Every structure is written in C-alpha cells, then in structure tokens.
Amino acid sequence: MDIKIRKAKLTDLEDIKKIITKAKTFMAANGNPSQWGGAYPGEDVLIKDIEAGNSYVCILDEKVIGTFSLIFGQEETYKKIYDGAWSEDIPYGTIHRLASDGSVKGLS
C-alpha cells in the first residue's frame, strides 16, 4: 500500500468535506457526538486551512482517503493550559481536523 501525503488544494474541498461528514457520523455513533457537533468544522474553516497551507490530504490510488491540518507556531487553542503546563517553551506543531474515509485502518 503506497499512501502519499500532499498539501490540499481547493479542488480537494469536496472530498475533504465528504470525509469530515463521514468522520462526524462515525464519531457520533461511537460515543463522541459533541467534538465536531453542529457545523464544525465548516467549509470556511477548511478553506482557511487550505489557503494558509496547513491542510493536507492522504492519497491512495489517486483517491483522497484522509485529511488533516498541521499548524506550526503558537496555536490559539493551547495559549492557556488548564491544570498543567507545557514542559518546555519551544516551537511546536499541532494536528487538527484529522479524519479518514475509513477505507484504510490505522491511517492516522
């Protein structure tokens, strides 16, 4: 199996949205209905990720089977840590919006 990872393009948006929808359905059916509840992540968030160069797709046999955002630098979500702290004050990256179409086990 030869899975490739590349930066997402706006032409990948429909595939990314389908994967996100499938992941949301899976999460809700398996006890996690609120993490990506409602409209999150919406098309606006996905487009912003793509335009910022932070969105990636996983490709198998020329088909998009997974997606994620990899963001380097300070992340708003982690500016305040509750009941703990970063062990070091060094640059870091975060992965957000990780999802697959379910066709490959262990893609993440």
Secondary structure, 3 states (H helix, E strand, C coil): CCCEEEECCHHHHHHHHHHHHHHHHHHHHCCCCCCCCCCCCCHHHHHHHHHCCCEEEEEECCEEEEEEEEEECCCHHHCCCCCCCCCCCCCCEEEEEEEECCCCCCCC
